[in-house]
């Protein structure tokens, strides 16, 4: 296999995707010519209020969830957590951020944005929420993020206004449904036959990539 294709599913509000970004950066640095990372979005936090009510009602609600997330972030030395995050002006949904990121992907694929614009924007959205405590379900905030990393707002608004971004996000959700993706982050390898879900260490990700790169043609994967 000349190049490993990895489909990477995340939710923009997922703390595990936030702390795992450093692993994705390491992966791209170490396998620049051997691995292709295809970022996709699906909604763990499509309805934040319902998510917290359903999963955390018996455990202390939003305040308890916020403490849980803060403890995860503080366990890692490379990311930060803002006092307003999951506390003040809480996002209603991750879907606006996903639509925004799909709009950037459309502009990137058409050549209007430079390669890797989507990855830069995804990290900027996560930092805006977790590190700076901003409500990334607000359109105004998302467009300010675009401006802060030098992306023309008009192209993003065009992709959303024409429905191109909605079609791209719809495609992501369809792939997630077909592959039974239920957790963020999830990495799919080998045309969906291998997957890694949740807080997976870099060496485990690396081992899966190397196994796919090094196996003999036609040989079944042992991962």
Secondary structure, 3 states (H helix, E strand, C coil): CCCEEEEEEECCCCHHHHHHHHHHHHHHHHCCCCEEEEEEECCCCCCHHHHHHHHHHHHCHHHHHHHHHHHHHHCCCCCCCCCCCCCCCCCCCCHHHHHHHHHHHHHHHCCCCCCCHHHHHHHHHHHHHHHCCCCCCCHHHHHHHHHHCCCCHHHHHHHHHCCHHHHHHHHHHHHHHHCCCCCCCEEEEHHHCEEEECCCCHHHHHHHHHHHHHCCCCCCCCC
